[in-house]
């Protein structure tokens, strides 16, 4: 009889301690739906980066022409080409690693490039 009481007490303590630990462990993890949404967002963002990459050229030309006049068109084309290649590389890497959670790394096309190093 004493063995049954000890076994019952051990089982009760094991279940009770496990019940206390589960809510804390589950609270720090995201759900499968959040993971699927994040993976889908990475694929979508990667595709958008690849598709929209050619738009970087006219945007960079426009910015450099505003700053330097007509001569800025040549430098703007070079910058736009570099930004286009960068956007393609980032887009392909986001598509290739869509299973890993990540935040957006590039601003939208034709948006302000504040905080980026100027090439001149």
TORSE-245268 format. One line per 10 residues: number of its first residue (from 1); their letters; for each residue x, y, z of N, C-alpha, C. Coordinates in Angstrom, 1 decimal, padded with zeros to 4 digits, always signed. Layout:
REM residues N
NUM) A) X,Y,Z,X,Y,Z,X,Y,Z | ...
***
This chain:
REM residues 120
1) XXXXXXXXXX) +000.8,-001.2,+000.0,+000.0,+000.0,+000.0,+000.9,+001.3,+000.0 | +001.9,+001.2,+000.8,+002.8,+002.4,+000.8,+003.4,+002.7,-000.5 | +003.8,+001.6,-001.3,+004.4,+001.8,-002.6,+003.4,+002.5,-003.6 | +002.1,+002.2,-003.5,+001.1,+002.8,-004.3,+001.0,+004.3,-004.0 | +001.0,+004.6,-002.7,+000.9,+006.0,-002.3,+002.1,+006.8,-002.8 | +003.3,+006.2,-002.7,+004.5,+006.9,-003.2,+004.5,+007.1,-004.7 | +004.0,+006.0,-005.4,+003.9,+006.1,-006.8,+002.9,+007.2,-007.2 | +001.8,+007.2,-006.5,+000.7,+008.2,-006.8,+001.3,+009.6,-006.6 | +002.0,+009.8,-005.5,+002.5,+011.1,-005.1,+003.6,+011.6,-006.1 | +004.4,+010.7,-006.6,+005.5,+011.0,-007.6,+004.8,+011.3,-008.9
11) XXXXXXXXXX) +003.8,+010.6,-009.3,+003.1,+010.9,-010.5,+002.4,+012.2,-010.5 | +001.7,+012.5,-009.3,+001.1,+013.8,-009.1,+002.0,+015.0,-009.2 | +003.2,+014.8,-008.6,+004.2,+015.9,-008.6,+004.7,+016.1,-010.0 | +005.0,+015.0,-010.7,+005.5,+015.0,-012.1,+004.5,+015.8,-013.0 | +003.2,+015.4,-012.9,+002.2,+016.0,-013.7,+002.0,+017.5,-013.3 | +002.0,+017.8,-012.0,+001.8,+019.2,-011.6,+003.0,+020.1,-012.0 | +004.2,+019.6,-011.9,+005.4,+020.4,-012.3,+005.4,+020.6,-013.8 | +005.0,+019.6,-014.5,+004.9,+019.7,-016.0,+003.8,+020.7,-016.4 | +002.7,+020.7,-015.7,+001.7,+021.6,-016.0,+002.1,+023.1,-015.8 | +002.9,+023.3,-014.8,+003.4,+024.6,-014.5,+004.4,+025.1,-015.6
21) XXXXXXXXXX) +005.2,+024.2,-016.2,+006.2,+024.5,-017.1,+005.6,+024.8,-018.5 | +004.6,+024.1,-018.9,+004.1,+024.2,-020.3,+003.6,+025.5,-020.7 | +002.8,+026.3,-019.9,+002.4,+027.6,-020.4,+003.6,+028.6,-020.6 | +004.6,+028.5,-019.8,+005.8,+029.4,-020.0,+006.5,+029.0,-021.3 | +006.7,+027.7,-021.6,+007.4,+027.3,-022.8,+006.6,+027.6,-024.0 | +005.3,+027.4,-023.9,+004.4,+027.7,-025.1,+004.3,+029.2,-025.4 | +004.4,+030.0,-024.4,+004.2,+031.4,-024.6,+005.4,+032.0,-025.3 | +006.6,+031.4,-025.3,+007.7,+032.0,-026.0,+007.9,+031.5,-027.4 | +007.1,+030.5,-027.8,+007.2,+030.0,-029.2,+006.0,+030.5,-030.0 | +006.3,+030.7,-031.3,+005.2,+031.1,-032.2,+004.5,+029.9,-032.7
31) XXXXXXXXXX) +003.3,+030.1,-033.3,+002.5,+029.0,-033.8,+003.0,+028.6,-035.2 | +002.5,+027.5,-035.6,+002.8,+027.1,-037.0,+002.2,+028.0,-038.0 | +001.1,+028.7,-037.7,+000.5,+029.7,-038.6,+001.4,+030.9,-038.8 | +002.0,+031.3,-037.7,+002.9,+032.4,-037.8,+004.1,+032.1,-038.6 | +004.6,+030.9,-038.5,+005.8,+030.4,-039.2,+005.4,+030.4,-040.7 | +004.3,+029.8,-041.0,+003.9,+029.7,-042.4,+003.7,+031.1,-043.0 | +003.1,+032.0,-042.3,+003.0,+033.4,-042.7,+004.3,+034.0,-043.0 | +005.3,+033.8,-042.1,+006.6,+034.4,-042.3,+007.3,+033.8,-043.5 | +007.2,+032.5,-043.7,+007.8,+031.9,-044.9,+007.2,+032.4,-046.2 | +005.8,+032.6,-046.1,+005.2,+033.1,-047.3,+005.5,+034.6,-047.6
41) XXXXXXXXXX) +005.7,+035.3,-046.5,+006.1,+036.7,-046.7,+007.5,+036.8,-047.3 | +008.4,+035.9,-046.9,+009.8,+035.9,-047.4,+009.8,+035.6,-048.9 | +009.0,+034.6,-049.3,+008.9,+034.3,-050.7,+008.3,+035.4,-051.5 | +007.2,+036.0,-051.0,+006.6,+037.1,-051.7,+007.5,+038.3,-051.8 | +008.2,+038.6,-050.7,+009.2,+039.8,-050.7,+010.3,+039.5,-051.7 | +010.8,+038.2,-051.7,+011.9,+037.9,-052.6,+011.5,+038.0,-054.1 | +010.3,+037.5,-054.4,+009.8,+037.6,-055.8,+009.6,+039.1,-056.2 | +009.1,+039.9,-055.2,+008.9,+041.3,-055.5,+010.2,+042.0,-055.8 | +011.2,+041.7,-055.0,+012.5,+042.3,-055.2,+013.1,+041.9,-056.6 | +013.0,+040.7,-057.0,+013.5,+040.3,-058.3,+012.7,+041.0,-059.4
51) XXXXXXXXXX) +011.4,+041.0,-059.3,+010.6,+041.5,-060.4,+010.7,+043.1,-060.5 | +010.8,+043.7,-059.3,+010.9,+045.2,-059.3,+012.3,+045.7,-059.5 | +013.3,+044.9,-059.6,+014.7,+045.4,-059.6,+015.0,+046.3,-060.8 | +014.5,+046.1,-062.0,+014.8,+047.0,-063.1,+014.3,+048.5,-062.8 | +013.4,+048.7,-061.9,+012.9,+050.0,-061.6,+014.0,+050.8,-060.8 | +015.0,+050.2,-060.3,+016.0,+050.9,-059.6,+016.8,+051.8,-060.5 | +017.0,+051.5,-061.8,+017.8,+052.3,-062.7,+017.1,+053.7,-063.0 | +015.9,+053.8,-063.4,+015.3,+055.1,-063.6,+015.2,+055.9,-062.3 | +015.0,+055.2,-061.2,+014.9,+056.0,-059.9,+016.2,+056.6,-059.5 | +017.3,+055.8,-059.7,+018.6,+056.4,-059.4,+019.0,+057.5,-060.3
61) XXXXXXXXXX) +018.6,+057.3,-061.6,+018.9,+058.4,-062.6,+018.2,+059.7,-062.2 | +016.9,+059.5,-061.8,+016.1,+060.7,-061.4,+016.7,+061.4,-060.2 | +017.2,+060.6,-059.2,+017.8,+061.3,-058.0,+019.1,+062.0,-058.4 | +019.9,+061.4,-059.2,+021.2,+062.0,-059.5,+021.0,+063.2,-060.4 | +020.1,+063.2,-061.3,+019.8,+064.3,-062.2,+019.3,+065.5,-061.3 | +018.5,+065.2,-060.3,+018.0,+066.3,-059.4,+019.2,+066.9,-058.7 | +020.2,+066.1,-058.3,+021.3,+066.6,-057.5,+022.4,+067.3,-058.4 | +022.7,+066.6,-059.5,+023.9,+067.1,-060.3,+023.5,+067.6,-061.7 | +022.3,+067.6,-062.0,+021.9,+068.1,-063.4,+022.0,+067.0,-064.4 | +022.2,+067.3,-065.7,+022.2,+066.3,-066.7,+023.4,+065.4,-066.6
71) XXXXXXXXXX) +024.5,+065.8,-066.1,+025.6,+064.9,-065.9,+025.4,+063.8,-065.0 | +024.4,+063.9,-064.1,+024.1,+062.9,-063.1,+023.4,+061.7,-063.7 | +023.0,+061.8,-065.0,+022.4,+060.6,-065.7,+023.3,+059.4,-065.8 | +024.6,+059.7,-066.1,+025.5,+058.6,-066.2,+025.8,+057.9,-064.9 | +026.1,+058.8,-063.9,+026.3,+058.2,-062.6,+025.1,+057.5,-062.0 | +023.9,+058.1,-062.3,+022.7,+057.5,-061.8,+022.4,+056.2,-062.5 | +022.8,+056.0,-063.8,+022.6,+054.7,-064.4,+023.5,+053.7,-063.7 | +024.8,+054.1,-063.4,+025.7,+053.1,-062.8,+025.2,+052.8,-061.4 | +024.7,+053.8,-060.6,+024.1,+053.5,-059.3,+022.9,+052.6,-059.4 | +022.0,+052.9,-060.4,+020.8,+052.1,-060.5,+021.1,+050.7,-060.9
81) XXXXXXXXXX) +022.1,+050.5,-061.7,+022.5,+049.1,-062.1,+023.0,+048.4,-060.9 | +023.8,+049.0,-060.1,+024.3,+048.4,-058.8,+023.2,+048.1,-057.9 | +022.2,+049.0,-057.7,+021.1,+048.8,-056.8,+020.2,+047.6,-057.4 | +020.1,+047.6,-058.7,+019.3,+046.5,-059.3,+019.9,+045.1,-059.1 | +021.2,+045.0,-059.2,+021.9,+043.8,-059.0,+021.8,+043.4,-057.5 | +021.9,+044.4,-056.6,+021.8,+044.1,-055.2,+020.4,+043.6,-054.9 | +019.4,+044.2,-055.5,+018.0,+043.8,-055.2,+017.7,+042.4,-055.7 | +018.3,+042.1,-056.9,+018.2,+040.7,-057.4,+018.8,+039.7,-056.5 | +020.0,+040.0,-056.0,+020.7,+039.1,-055.1,+020.0,+038.9,-053.8 | +019.5,+040.0,-053.2,+018.7,+039.8,-052.0,+017.4,+039.1,-052.2
91) XXXXXXXXXX) +016.7,+039.4,-053.4,+015.5,+038.6,-053.7,+015.7,+037.2,-053.8 | +016.7,+036.8,-054.6,+017.0,+035.4,-054.8,+017.4,+034.7,-053.5 | +018.1,+035.4,-052.6,+018.5,+034.8,-051.3,+017.3,+034.7,-050.4 | +016.3,+035.6,-050.5,+015.1,+035.5,-049.7,+014.3,+034.3,-050.2 | +014.2,+034.1,-051.5,+013.5,+033.0,-052.0,+014.1,+031.7,-051.6 | +015.5,+031.6,-051.7,+016.2,+030.4,-051.4,+016.2,+030.0,-049.9 | +016.1,+031.0,-049.0,+016.1,+030.8,-047.6,+014.7,+031.1,-047.0 | +013.6,+030.9,-047.7,+012.3,+031.3,-047.2,+011.9,+030.6,-045.9 | +012.5,+029.5,-045.6,+012.2,+028.7,-044.4,+012.8,+029.3,-043.1 | +013.7,+030.2,-043.3,+014.3,+030.9,-042.1,+013.6,+032.2,-041.9
101) XXXXXXXXXX) +013.2,+032.5,-040.7,+012.5,+033.8,-040.4,+013.5,+035.0,-040.6 | +013.0,+036.0,-041.3,+013.8,+037.2,-041.5,+013.0,+038.4,-041.7 | +013.5,+039.6,-041.5,+012.9,+040.8,-041.7,+013.3,+041.4,-043.1 | +012.6,+042.4,-043.5,+012.9,+043.0,-044.8,+014.3,+043.7,-044.6 | +015.1,+043.6,-045.6,+016.5,+044.2,-045.5,+016.6,+045.4,-046.4 | +015.7,+045.6,-047.4,+015.8,+046.7,-048.4,+014.6,+047.6,-048.3 | +014.8,+048.9,-048.5,+013.6,+049.8,-048.6,+012.9,+049.5,-049.9 | +011.7,+050.0,-050.0,+011.0,+049.8,-051.3,+011.6,+050.5,-052.5 | +011.3,+050.1,-053.7,+011.9,+050.7,-054.9,+011.4,+052.1,-054.9 | +012.3,+053.0,-055.3,+012.1,+054.4,-055.4,+011.8,+055.1,-054.1
111) XXXXXXXXXX) +012.1,+054.5,-053.0,+011.9,+055.2,-051.7,+013.3,+055.8,-051.3 | +013.2,+056.7,-050.3,+014.4,+057.4,-049.9,+015.5,+056.4,-049.5 | +016.7,+056.7,-049.8,+017.9,+055.9,-049.5,+018.6,+056.5,-048.3 | +018.0,+057.1,-047.4,+018.6,+057.7,-046.2,+019.3,+056.6,-045.4 | +020.5,+056.9,-045.0,+021.3,+056.0,-044.2,+022.2,+055.1,-045.1 | +022.1,+055.2,-046.4,+023.0,+054.4,-047.3,+024.1,+055.2,-047.7 | +025.3,+054.6,-047.9,+026.5,+055.4,-048.3,+026.3,+055.9,-049.7 | +026.6,+057.1,-049.9,+026.6,+057.7,-051.3,+027.8,+057.3,-052.1 | +027.6,+057.0,-053.3,+028.7,+056.6,-054.2,+029.0,+057.8,-055.1 | +030.0,+058.5,-054.8,+030.4,+059.7,-055.6,+031.8,+060.1,-055.3
***
